[in-house]
């Protein structure tokens, strides 16, 4: 079984997870924060990237953990922007 790399992201920040081509496997929300937003880009920065997706957690949380599977390729890089009191997340990629 081929293993994935990971990056744990906490707080409100912009993180270049990986540069170059790769695969975004999944994003695990380790500790959810109500109304937090996670935006995923194919690019070295959010401004120069193509949006892959946006995760917006509800104002009233029904559970504190979840894993979202993407299994999509990125060509330039993988940048994650966490905002609005962002959750503790782990990004799995290769």
Steps between C-alpha positions, in 0.01 A plus 500: 500500500638836399504754780402866485677808630316721745487856623321602818364855485360696793378857532434763236778476241605435141709185459691376196461128565681376187661648189485328162259229389329268743176352629282642777369187671293637786450768761423390853335748732656407834329770705217690339435868570154637420484709181865437408603497133770296323578586136713268286704626200710349223779756510801626692285779649128555540511810279664315210319170551196329354243417767449127554234542767372674811398335825266712714403359836153584632437750779360218713725195496342156494832318543858599572692274258460407135711383205432628150648297214603683182745275309566778246822606332657841533747621237682804644484452876262456790416807707249496786347817646332472839283788617229606743629331813621202300491145625790266563532304173732240351560495123605165348671517161771350280 
